[in-house]
Amino acid sequence: MANRHKIFLADEERTILDNIAQKGKNSARVIVMSLIFLSRDKSPEGRGAKTNARISQELNVSERTIESAKRRFVEGG
């Protein structure tokens, strides 16, 4: 799939997503989406964007799920 949607997180967004992923008090879907965004963060302070294939294997989700999550995030959904 084309990698059209690039995610650049601000420090505040990264902190919020880290808290969601670490505390585990949200639904599994929200936690997985947070981990996807953190893994795809291309900002200089980010974790060094992983490929969709690698994230797919690590989180046991499809690449299509990753692409749709990125699209919704970039488009403000």
HTML snippet that shows the backbone in 3Dmol.js (N, CA, C, O; Angstrom):
<script src="https://3Dmol.org/build/3Dmol-min.js"></script>
<div id="view" style="width:600px;height:400px;position:relative"></div>
<script>
const pdb = `
ATOM      1  N   MET A   1       0.834  -1.190   0.000  1.00  0.00           N
ATOM      2  CA  MET A   1       0.000   0.000   0.000  1.00  0.00           C
ATOM      3  C   MET A   1       0.874   1.248   0.000  1.00  0.00           C
ATOM      4  O   MET A   1       1.983   1.250   0.534  1.00  0.00           O
ATOM      5  N   ALA A   2       0.367   2.273  -0.592  1.00  0.00           N
ATOM      6  CA  ALA A   2       1.101   3.526  -0.623  1.00  0.00           C
ATOM      7  C   ALA A   2       1.169   4.128   0.776  1.00  0.00           C
ATOM      8  O   ALA A   2       0.249   3.997   1.583  1.00  0.00           O
ATOM      9  N   ASN A   3       2.274   4.779   1.027  1.00  0.00           N
ATOM     10  CA  ASN A   3       2.486   5.376   2.334  1.00  0.00           C
ATOM     11  C   ASN A   3       2.228   6.871   2.242  1.00  0.00           C
ATOM     12  O   ASN A   3       3.154   7.673   2.363  1.00  0.00           O
ATOM     13  N   ARG A   4       0.978   7.248   2.029  1.00  0.00           N
ATOM     14  CA  ARG A   4       0.631   8.636   1.741  1.00  0.00           C
ATOM     15  C   ARG A   4       0.440   9.493   2.977  1.00  0.00           C
ATOM     16  O   ARG A   4       0.659  10.703   2.922  1.00  0.00           O
ATOM     17  N   HIS A   5       0.049   8.912   4.064  1.00  0.00           N
ATOM     18  CA  HIS A   5      -0.277   9.681   5.260  1.00  0.00           C
ATOM     19  C   HIS A   5       0.876   9.612   6.250  1.00  0.00           C
ATOM     20  O   HIS A   5       1.153   8.560   6.827  1.00  0.00           O
ATOM     21  N   LYS A   6       1.533  10.728   6.437  1.00  0.00           N
ATOM     22  CA  LYS A   6       2.672  10.793   7.341  1.00  0.00           C
ATOM     23  C   LYS A   6       2.230  11.435   8.650  1.00  0.00           C
ATOM     24  O   LYS A   6       1.496  12.422   8.656  1.00  0.00           O
ATOM     25  N   ILE A   7       2.681  10.868   9.742  1.00  0.00           N
ATOM     26  CA  ILE A   7       2.279  11.338  11.062  1.00  0.00           C
ATOM     27  C   ILE A   7       3.450  12.046  11.727  1.00  0.00           C
ATOM     28  O   ILE A   7       4.531  11.478  11.882  1.00  0.00           O
ATOM     29  N   PHE A   8       3.218  13.297  12.118  1.00  0.00           N
ATOM     30  CA  PHE A   8       4.185  14.089  12.850  1.00  0.00           C
ATOM     31  C   PHE A   8       3.508  14.512  14.152  1.00  0.00           C
ATOM     32  O   PHE A   8       2.603  15.346  14.142  1.00  0.00           O
ATOM     33  N   LEU A   9       3.944  13.939  15.263  1.00  0.00           N
ATOM     34  CA  LEU A   9       3.313  14.222  16.547  1.00  0.00           C
ATOM     35  C   LEU A   9       4.022  15.364  17.266  1.00  0.00           C
ATOM     36  O   LEU A   9       5.249  15.464  17.241  1.00  0.00           O
ATOM     37  N   ALA A  10       3.236  16.218  17.902  1.00  0.00           N
ATOM     38  CA  ALA A  10       3.779  17.255  18.778  1.00  0.00           C
ATOM     39  C   ALA A  10       4.130  16.599  20.114  1.00  0.00           C
ATOM     40  O   ALA A  10       3.670  15.496  20.407  1.00  0.00           O
ATOM     41  N   ASP A  11       4.930  17.267  20.909  1.00  0.00           N
ATOM     42  CA  ASP A  11       5.331  16.716  22.206  1.00  0.00           C
ATOM     43  C   ASP A  11       4.123  16.371  23.072  1.00  0.00           C
ATOM     44  O   ASP A  11       4.089  15.320  23.713  1.00  0.00           O
ATOM     45  N   GLU A  12       3.134  17.260  23.085  1.00  0.00           N
ATOM     46  CA  GLU A  12       1.940  17.040  23.893  1.00  0.00           C
ATOM     47  C   GLU A  12       1.166  15.809  23.409  1.00  0.00           C
ATOM     48  O   GLU A  12       0.700  15.010  24.221  1.00  0.00           O
ATOM     49  N   GLU A  13       1.029  15.656  22.094  1.00  0.00           N
ATOM     50  CA  GLU A  13       0.338  14.493  21.538  1.00  0.00           C
ATOM     51  C   GLU A  13       1.079  13.206  21.884  1.00  0.00           C
ATOM     52  O   GLU A  13       0.464  12.203  22.247  1.00  0.00           O
ATOM     53  N   ARG A  14       2.396  13.243  21.768  1.00  0.00           N
ATOM     54  CA  ARG A  14       3.210  12.068  22.080  1.00  0.00           C
ATOM     55  C   ARG A  14       3.053  11.668  23.550  1.00  0.00           C
ATOM     56  O   ARG A  14       2.958  10.483  23.870  1.00  0.00           O
ATOM     57  N   THR A  15       3.025  12.658  24.436  1.00  0.00           N
ATOM     58  CA  THR A  15       2.843  12.397  25.869  1.00  0.00           C
ATOM     59  C   THR A  15       1.484  11.761  26.145  1.00  0.00           C
ATOM     60  O   THR A  15       1.382  10.799  26.907  1.00  0.00           O
ATOM     61  N   ILE A  16       0.453  12.301  25.526  1.00  0.00           N
ATOM     62  CA  ILE A  16      -0.905  11.763  25.716  1.00  0.00           C
ATOM     63  C   ILE A  16      -0.970  10.316  25.234  1.00  0.00           C
ATOM     64  O   ILE A  16      -1.506   9.453  25.929  1.00  0.00           O
ATOM     65  N   LEU A  17      -0.427  10.050  24.045  1.00  0.00           N
ATOM     66  CA  LEU A  17      -0.468   8.694  23.494  1.00  0.00           C
ATOM     67  C   LEU A  17       0.374   7.727  24.330  1.00  0.00           C
ATOM     68  O   LEU A  17      -0.012   6.573  24.515  1.00  0.00           O
ATOM     69  N   ASP A  18       1.511   8.188  24.831  1.00  0.00           N
ATOM     70  CA  ASP A  18       2.329   7.345  25.719  1.00  0.00           C
ATOM     71  C   ASP A  18       1.545   6.957  26.969  1.00  0.00           C
ATOM     72  O   ASP A  18       1.581   5.802  27.396  1.00  0.00           O
ATOM     73  N   ASN A  19       0.837   7.923  27.555  1.00  0.00           N
ATOM     74  CA  ASN A  19       0.039   7.647  28.754  1.00  0.00           C
ATOM     75  C   ASN A  19      -1.067   6.644  28.462  1.00  0.00           C
ATOM     76  O   ASN A  19      -1.320   5.745  29.264  1.00  0.00           O
ATOM     77  N   ILE A  20      -1.722   6.791  27.326  1.00  0.00           N
ATOM     78  CA  ILE A  20      -2.792   5.862  26.948  1.00  0.00           C
ATOM     79  C   ILE A  20      -2.218   4.453  26.805  1.00  0.00           C
ATOM     80  O   ILE A  20      -2.794   3.489  27.311  1.00  0.00           O
ATOM     81  N   ALA A  21      -1.090   4.337  26.118  1.00  0.00           N
ATOM     82  CA  ALA A  21      -0.503   3.019  25.850  1.00  0.00           C
ATOM     83  C   ALA A  21       0.044   2.365  27.115  1.00  0.00           C
ATOM     84  O   ALA A  21      -0.035   1.144  27.255  1.00  0.00           O
ATOM     85  N   GLN A  22       0.595   3.144  28.031  1.00  0.00           N
ATOM     86  CA  GLN A  22       1.232   2.572  29.211  1.00  0.00           C
ATOM     87  C   GLN A  22       0.275   2.230  30.336  1.00  0.00           C
ATOM     88  O   GLN A  22       0.486   1.246  31.045  1.00  0.00           O
ATOM     89  N   LYS A  23      -0.771   3.021  30.513  1.00  0.00           N
ATOM     90  CA  LYS A  23      -1.667   2.805  31.650  1.00  0.00           C
ATOM     91  C   LYS A  23      -2.626   1.653  31.440  1.00  0.00           C
ATOM     92  O   LYS A  23      -3.009   0.988  32.403  1.00  0.00           O
ATOM     93  N   GLY A  24      -3.025   1.400  30.193  1.00  0.00           N
ATOM     94  CA  GLY A  24      -3.879   0.259  29.907  1.00  0.00           C
ATOM     95  C   GLY A  24      -5.297   0.379  30.446  1.00  0.00           C
ATOM     96  O   GLY A  24      -5.962  -0.636  30.655  1.00  0.00           O
ATOM     97  N   LYS A  25      -5.765   1.579  30.672  1.00  0.00           N
ATOM     98  CA  LYS A  25      -7.117   1.757  31.209  1.00  0.00           C
ATOM     99  C   LYS A  25      -8.141   2.055  30.128  1.00  0.00           C
ATOM    100  O   LYS A  25      -9.310   2.296  30.431  1.00  0.00           O
ATOM    101  N   ASN A  26      -7.723   2.042  28.883  1.00  0.00           N
ATOM    102  CA  ASN A  26      -8.626   2.286  27.761  1.00  0.00           C
ATOM    103  C   ASN A  26      -8.928   0.969  27.068  1.00  0.00           C
ATOM    104  O   ASN A  26      -8.373  -0.074  27.415  1.00  0.00           O
ATOM    105  N   SER A  27      -9.813   1.031  26.088  1.00  0.00           N
ATOM    106  CA  SER A  27     -10.141  -0.174  25.335  1.00  0.00           C
ATOM    107  C   SER A  27      -8.920  -0.620  24.535  1.00  0.00           C
ATOM    108  O   SER A  27      -8.019   0.173  24.262  1.00  0.00           O
ATOM    109  N   ALA A  28      -8.903  -1.869  24.172  1.00  0.00           N
ATOM    110  CA  ALA A  28      -7.789  -2.418  23.395  1.00  0.00           C
ATOM    111  C   ALA A  28      -7.625  -1.675  22.081  1.00  0.00           C
ATOM    112  O   ALA A  28      -6.502  -1.447  21.633  1.00  0.00           O
ATOM    113  N   ARG A  29      -8.713  -1.303  21.472  1.00  0.00           N
ATOM    114  CA  ARG A  29      -8.666  -0.581  20.192  1.00  0.00           C
ATOM    115  C   ARG A  29      -7.957   0.762  20.345  1.00  0.00           C
ATOM    116  O   ARG A  29      -7.128   1.122  19.509  1.00  0.00           O
ATOM    117  N   VAL A  30      -8.271   1.495  21.391  1.00  0.00           N
ATOM    118  CA  VAL A  30      -7.645   2.794  21.625  1.00  0.00           C
ATOM    119  C   VAL A  30      -6.155   2.631  21.897  1.00  0.00           C
ATOM    120  O   VAL A  30      -5.342   3.420  21.416  1.00  0.00           O
ATOM    121  N   ILE A  31      -5.803   1.621  22.657  1.00  0.00           N
ATOM    122  CA  ILE A  31      -4.390   1.371  22.964  1.00  0.00           C
ATOM    123  C   ILE A  31      -3.630   1.001  21.703  1.00  0.00           C
ATOM    124  O   ILE A  31      -2.527   1.501  21.481  1.00  0.00           O
ATOM    125  N   VAL A  32      -4.196   0.140  20.877  1.00  0.00           N
ATOM    126  CA  VAL A  32      -3.534  -0.259  19.624  1.00  0.00           C
ATOM    127  C   VAL A  32      -3.375   0.944  18.701  1.00  0.00           C
ATOM    128  O   VAL A  32      -2.322   1.111  18.086  1.00  0.00           O
ATOM    129  N   MET A  33      -4.405   1.786  18.596  1.00  0.00           N
ATOM    130  CA  MET A  33      -4.297   2.969  17.748  1.00  0.00           C
ATOM    131  C   MET A  33      -3.191   3.894  18.264  1.00  0.00           C
ATOM    132  O   MET A  33      -2.439   4.460  17.472  1.00  0.00           O
ATOM    133  N   SER A  34      -3.092   4.047  19.569  1.00  0.00           N
ATOM    134  CA  SER A  34      -2.033   4.868  20.152  1.00  0.00           C
ATOM    135  C   SER A  34      -0.661   4.317  19.798  1.00  0.00           C
ATOM    136  O   SER A  34       0.246   5.069  19.441  1.00  0.00           O
ATOM    137  N   LEU A  35      -0.517   3.009  19.897  1.00  0.00           N
ATOM    138  CA  LEU A  35       0.764   2.384  19.561  1.00  0.00           C
ATOM    139  C   LEU A  35       1.091   2.536  18.080  1.00  0.00           C
ATOM    140  O   LEU A  35       2.255   2.707  17.716  1.00  0.00           O
ATOM    141  N   ILE A  36       0.078   2.477  17.229  1.00  0.00           N
ATOM    142  CA  ILE A  36       0.299   2.693  15.793  1.00  0.00           C
ATOM    143  C   ILE A  36       0.810   4.106  15.552  1.00  0.00           C
ATOM    144  O   ILE A  36       1.792   4.299  14.834  1.00  0.00           O
ATOM    145  N   PHE A  37       0.151   5.091  16.146  1.00  0.00           N
ATOM    146  CA  PHE A  37       0.563   6.480  15.936  1.00  0.00           C
ATOM    147  C   PHE A  37       1.975   6.719  16.458  1.00  0.00           C
ATOM    148  O   PHE A  37       2.771   7.399  15.811  1.00  0.00           O
ATOM    149  N   LEU A  38       2.286   6.168  17.614  1.00  0.00           N
ATOM    150  CA  LEU A  38       3.629   6.338  18.163  1.00  0.00           C
ATOM    151  C   LEU A  38       4.677   5.653  17.292  1.00  0.00           C
ATOM    152  O   LEU A  38       5.787   6.164  17.142  1.00  0.00           O
ATOM    153  N   SER A  39       4.339   4.519  16.725  1.00  0.00           N
ATOM    154  CA  SER A  39       5.285   3.782  15.887  1.00  0.00           C
ATOM    155  C   SER A  39       5.501   4.451  14.535  1.00  0.00           C
ATOM    156  O   SER A  39       6.567   4.307  13.937  1.00  0.00           O
ATOM    157  N   ARG A  40       4.507   5.176  14.050  1.00  0.00           N
ATOM    158  CA  ARG A  40       4.614   5.822  12.734  1.00  0.00           C
ATOM    159  C   ARG A  40       5.045   7.285  12.821  1.00  0.00           C
ATOM    160  O   ARG A  40       5.133   7.956  11.793  1.00  0.00           O
ATOM    161  N   ASP A  41       5.311   7.785  14.005  1.00  0.00           N
ATOM    162  CA  ASP A  41       5.695   9.178  14.205  1.00  0.00           C
ATOM    163  C   ASP A  41       7.007   9.483  13.485  1.00  0.00           C
ATOM    164  O   ASP A  41       8.037   8.873  13.773  1.00  0.00           O
ATOM    165  N   LYS A  42       6.963  10.424  12.555  1.00  0.00           N
ATOM    166  CA  LYS A  42       8.139  10.788  11.775  1.00  0.00           C
ATOM    167  C   LYS A  42       8.799  12.080  12.256  1.00  0.00           C
ATOM    168  O   LYS A  42       9.754  12.547  11.634  1.00  0.00           O
ATOM    169  N   SER A  43       8.312  12.661  13.342  1.00  0.00           N
ATOM    170  CA  SER A  43       8.927  13.885  13.842  1.00  0.00           C
ATOM    171  C   SER A  43      10.306  13.571  14.422  1.00  0.00           C
ATOM    172  O   SER A  43      10.562  12.427  14.799  1.00  0.00           O
ATOM    173  N   PRO A  44      11.193  14.555  14.502  1.00  0.00           N
ATOM    174  CA  PRO A  44      12.555  14.312  14.997  1.00  0.00           C
ATOM    175  C   PRO A  44      12.608  13.693  16.395  1.00  0.00           C
ATOM    176  O   PRO A  44      13.523  12.929  16.700  1.00  0.00           O
ATOM    177  N   GLU A  45      11.636  14.018  17.238  1.00  0.00           N
ATOM    178  CA  GLU A  45      11.609  13.473  18.595  1.00  0.00           C
ATOM    179  C   GLU A  45      10.932  12.110  18.663  1.00  0.00           C
ATOM    180  O   GLU A  45      10.898  11.480  19.720  1.00  0.00           O
ATOM    181  N   GLY A  46      10.399  11.664  17.548  1.00  0.00           N
ATOM    182  CA  GLY A  46       9.650  10.401  17.497  1.00  0.00           C
ATOM    183  C   GLY A  46      10.543   9.180  17.653  1.00  0.00           C
ATOM    184  O   GLY A  46      11.755   9.289  17.843  1.00  0.00           O
ATOM    185  N   ARG A  47       9.920   8.031  17.570  1.00  0.00           N
ATOM    186  CA  ARG A  47      10.615   6.771  17.780  1.00  0.00           C
ATOM    187  C   ARG A  47      11.246   6.218  16.511  1.00  0.00           C
ATOM    188  O   ARG A  47      11.727   5.084  16.507  1.00  0.00           O
ATOM    189  N   GLY A  48      11.254   6.987  15.448  1.00  0.00           N
ATOM    190  CA  GLY A  48      11.828   6.501  14.199  1.00  0.00           C
ATOM    191  C   GLY A  48      10.852   5.579  13.502  1.00  0.00           C
ATOM    192  O   GLY A  48      10.861   4.370  13.730  1.00  0.00           O
ATOM    193  N   ALA A  49      10.043   6.122  12.687  1.00  0.00           N
ATOM    194  CA  ALA A  49       8.911   5.447  12.064  1.00  0.00           C
ATOM    195  C   ALA A  49       9.234   4.035  11.573  1.00  0.00           C
ATOM    196  O   ALA A  49      10.152   3.824  10.781  1.00  0.00           O
ATOM    197  N   LYS A  50       8.460   3.090  12.062  1.00  0.00           N
ATOM    198  CA  LYS A  50       8.563   1.698  11.625  1.00  0.00           C
ATOM    199  C   LYS A  50       7.706   1.517  10.373  1.00  0.00           C
ATOM    200  O   LYS A  50       6.839   2.336  10.070  1.00  0.00           O
ATOM    201  N   THR A  51       7.966   0.449   9.672  1.00  0.00           N
ATOM    202  CA  THR A  51       7.157   0.154   8.491  1.00  0.00           C
ATOM    203  C   THR A  51       5.808  -0.415   8.912  1.00  0.00           C
ATOM    204  O   THR A  51       5.655  -0.938  10.016  1.00  0.00           O
ATOM    205  N   ASN A  52       4.837  -0.303   8.017  1.00  0.00           N
ATOM    206  CA  ASN A  52       3.521  -0.874   8.295  1.00  0.00           C
ATOM    207  C   ASN A  52       3.614  -2.377   8.510  1.00  0.00           C
ATOM    208  O   ASN A  52       2.925  -2.923   9.372  1.00  0.00           O
ATOM    209  N   ALA A  53       4.460  -3.053   7.733  1.00  0.00           N
ATOM    210  CA  ALA A  53       4.601  -4.507   7.858  1.00  0.00           C
ATOM    211  C   ALA A  53       5.111  -4.885   9.247  1.00  0.00           C
ATOM    212  O   ALA A  53       4.622  -5.838   9.853  1.00  0.00           O
ATOM    213  N   ARG A  54       6.081  -4.146   9.743  1.00  0.00           N
ATOM    214  CA  ARG A  54       6.637  -4.463  11.061  1.00  0.00           C
ATOM    215  C   ARG A  54       5.614  -4.188  12.163  1.00  0.00           C
ATOM    216  O   ARG A  54       5.460  -4.989  13.084  1.00  0.00           O
ATOM    217  N   ILE A  55       4.920  -3.058  12.068  1.00  0.00           N
ATOM    218  CA  ILE A  55       3.892  -2.738  13.060  1.00  0.00           C
ATOM    219  C   ILE A  55       2.795  -3.798  13.023  1.00  0.00           C
ATOM    220  O   ILE A  55       2.298  -4.221  14.066  1.00  0.00           O
ATOM    221  N   SER A  56       2.423  -4.221  11.824  1.00  0.00           N
ATOM    222  CA  SER A  56       1.401  -5.243  11.647  1.00  0.00           C
ATOM    223  C   SER A  56       1.773  -6.524  12.391  1.00  0.00           C
ATOM    224  O   SER A  56       0.934  -7.131  13.056  1.00  0.00           O
ATOM    225  N   GLN A  57       3.012  -6.922  12.275  1.00  0.00           N
ATOM    226  CA  GLN A  57       3.470  -8.136  12.957  1.00  0.00           C
ATOM    227  C   GLN A  57       3.519  -7.943  14.462  1.00  0.00           C
ATOM    228  O   GLN A  57       3.093  -8.823  15.211  1.00  0.00           O
ATOM    229  N   GLU A  58       4.034  -6.801  14.921  1.00  0.00           N
ATOM    230  CA  GLU A  58       4.181  -6.556  16.355  1.00  0.00           C
ATOM    231  C   GLU A  58       2.846  -6.432  17.081  1.00  0.00           C
ATOM    232  O   GLU A  58       2.698  -6.914  18.204  1.00  0.00           O
ATOM    233  N   LEU A  59       1.873  -5.785  16.437  1.00  0.00           N
ATOM    234  CA  LEU A  59       0.588  -5.533  17.090  1.00  0.00           C
ATOM    235  C   LEU A  59      -0.513  -6.491  16.670  1.00  0.00           C
ATOM    236  O   LEU A  59      -1.628  -6.433  17.187  1.00  0.00           O
ATOM    237  N   ASN A  60      -0.195  -7.375  15.726  1.00  0.00           N
ATOM    238  CA  ASN A  60      -1.152  -8.355  15.227  1.00  0.00           C
ATOM    239  C   ASN A  60      -2.408  -7.697  14.663  1.00  0.00           C
ATOM    240  O   ASN A  60      -3.533  -8.082  14.981  1.00  0.00           O
ATOM    241  N   VAL A  61      -2.183  -6.694  13.818  1.00  0.00           N
ATOM    242  CA  VAL A  61      -3.270  -6.029  13.098  1.00  0.00           C
ATOM    243  C   VAL A  61      -2.907  -6.016  11.621  1.00  0.00           C
ATOM    244  O   VAL A  61      -1.744  -6.199  11.262  1.00  0.00           O
ATOM    245  N   SER A  62      -3.885  -5.802  10.779  1.00  0.00           N
ATOM    246  CA  SER A  62      -3.609  -5.793   9.338  1.00  0.00           C
ATOM    247  C   SER A  62      -2.996  -4.453   8.926  1.00  0.00           C
ATOM    248  O   SER A  62      -3.152  -3.441   9.608  1.00  0.00           O
ATOM    249  N   GLU A  63      -2.306  -4.477   7.808  1.00  0.00           N
ATOM    250  CA  GLU A  63      -1.733  -3.242   7.273  1.00  0.00           C
ATOM    251  C   GLU A  63      -2.836  -2.273   6.853  1.00  0.00           C
ATOM    252  O   GLU A  63      -2.656  -1.057   6.910  1.00  0.00           O
ATOM    253  N   ARG A  64      -3.958  -2.808   6.438  1.00  0.00           N
ATOM    254  CA  ARG A  64      -5.100  -1.966   6.080  1.00  0.00           C
ATOM    255  C   ARG A  64      -5.611  -1.197   7.308  1.00  0.00           C
ATOM    256  O   ARG A  64      -5.996  -0.034   7.190  1.00  0.00           O
ATOM    257  N   THR A  65      -5.614  -1.833   8.467  1.00  0.00           N
ATOM    258  CA  THR A  65      -6.005  -1.164   9.710  1.00  0.00           C
ATOM    259  C   THR A  65      -5.061  -0.014  10.010  1.00  0.00           C
ATOM    260  O   THR A  65      -5.495   1.061  10.423  1.00  0.00           O
ATOM    261  N   ILE A  66      -3.779  -0.237   9.806  1.00  0.00           N
ATOM    262  CA  ILE A  66      -2.778   0.801  10.055  1.00  0.00           C
ATOM    263  C   ILE A  66      -2.995   1.982   9.112  1.00  0.00           C
ATOM    264  O   ILE A  66      -2.974   3.137   9.537  1.00  0.00           O
ATOM    265  N   GLU A  67      -3.202   1.685   7.838  1.00  0.00           N
ATOM    266  CA  GLU A  67      -3.426   2.747   6.856  1.00  0.00           C
ATOM    267  C   GLU A  67      -4.684   3.542   7.165  1.00  0.00           C
ATOM    268  O   GLU A  67      -4.676   4.769   7.062  1.00  0.00           O
ATOM    269  N   SER A  68      -5.759   2.872   7.539  1.00  0.00           N
ATOM    270  CA  SER A  68      -6.997   3.599   7.829  1.00  0.00           C
ATOM    271  C   SER A  68      -6.852   4.436   9.100  1.00  0.00           C
ATOM    272  O   SER A  68      -7.403   5.534   9.178  1.00  0.00           O
ATOM    273  N   ALA A  69      -6.124   3.936  10.087  1.00  0.00           N
ATOM    274  CA  ALA A  69      -5.884   4.706  11.308  1.00  0.00           C
ATOM    275  C   ALA A  69      -5.066   5.957  10.997  1.00  0.00           C
ATOM    276  O   ALA A  69      -5.368   7.043  11.490  1.00  0.00           O
ATOM    277  N   LYS A  70      -4.038   5.798  10.183  1.00  0.00           N
ATOM    278  CA  LYS A  70      -3.212   6.949   9.801  1.00  0.00           C
ATOM    279  C   LYS A  70      -4.033   7.969   9.026  1.00  0.00           C
ATOM    280  O   LYS A  70      -3.913   9.171   9.262  1.00  0.00           O
ATOM    281  N   ARG A  71      -4.865   7.499   8.107  1.00  0.00           N
ATOM    282  CA  ARG A  71      -5.696   8.400   7.311  1.00  0.00           C
ATOM    283  C   ARG A  71      -6.638   9.197   8.213  1.00  0.00           C
ATOM    284  O   ARG A  71      -6.767  10.411   8.057  1.00  0.00           O
ATOM    285  N   ARG A  72      -7.301   8.512   9.160  1.00  0.00           N
ATOM    286  CA  ARG A  72      -8.218   9.194  10.071  1.00  0.00           C
ATOM    287  C   ARG A  72      -7.481  10.210  10.933  1.00  0.00           C
ATOM    288  O   ARG A  72      -7.992  11.300  11.189  1.00  0.00           O
ATOM    289  N   PHE A  73      -6.274   9.853  11.382  1.00  0.00           N
ATOM    290  CA  PHE A  73      -5.490  10.764  12.219  1.00  0.00           C
ATOM    291  C   PHE A  73      -5.091  12.019  11.426  1.00  0.00           C
ATOM    292  O   PHE A  73      -5.240  13.139  11.916  1.00  0.00           O
ATOM    293  N   VAL A  74      -4.592  11.826  10.219  1.00  0.00           N
ATOM    294  CA  VAL A  74      -4.133  12.950   9.403  1.00  0.00           C
ATOM    295  C   VAL A  74      -5.294  13.839   8.990  1.00  0.00           C
ATOM    296  O   VAL A  74      -5.157  15.062   8.946  1.00  0.00           O
ATOM    297  N   GLU A  75      -6.428  13.235   8.689  1.00  0.00           N
ATOM    298  CA  GLU A  75      -7.601  14.015   8.266  1.00  0.00           C
ATOM    299  C   GLU A  75      -8.384  14.585   9.435  1.00  0.00           C
ATOM    300  O   GLU A  75      -9.388  15.270   9.237  1.00  0.00           O
ATOM    301  N   GLY A  76      -7.933  14.306  10.650  1.00  0.00           N
ATOM    302  CA  GLY A  76      -8.540  14.913  11.835  1.00  0.00           C
ATOM    303  C   GLY A  76      -9.710  14.152  12.402  1.00  0.00           C
ATOM    304  O   GLY A  76     -10.517  14.729  13.131  1.00  0.00           O
ATOM    305  N   GLY A  77      -9.832  12.869  12.090  1.00  0.00           N
ATOM    306  CA  GLY A  77     -10.965  12.089  12.573  1.00  0.00           C
ATOM    307  C   GLY A  77     -10.778  11.488  13.913  1.00  0.00           C
ATOM    308  O   GLY A  77     -11.674  10.809  14.416  1.00  0.00           O
TER     309      GLY A  77
END
`;
const viewer = $3Dmol.createViewer("view");
viewer.addModel(pdb, "pdb");
viewer.setStyle({}, {cartoon: {color: "spectrum"}});
viewer.zoomTo();
viewer.render();
</script>
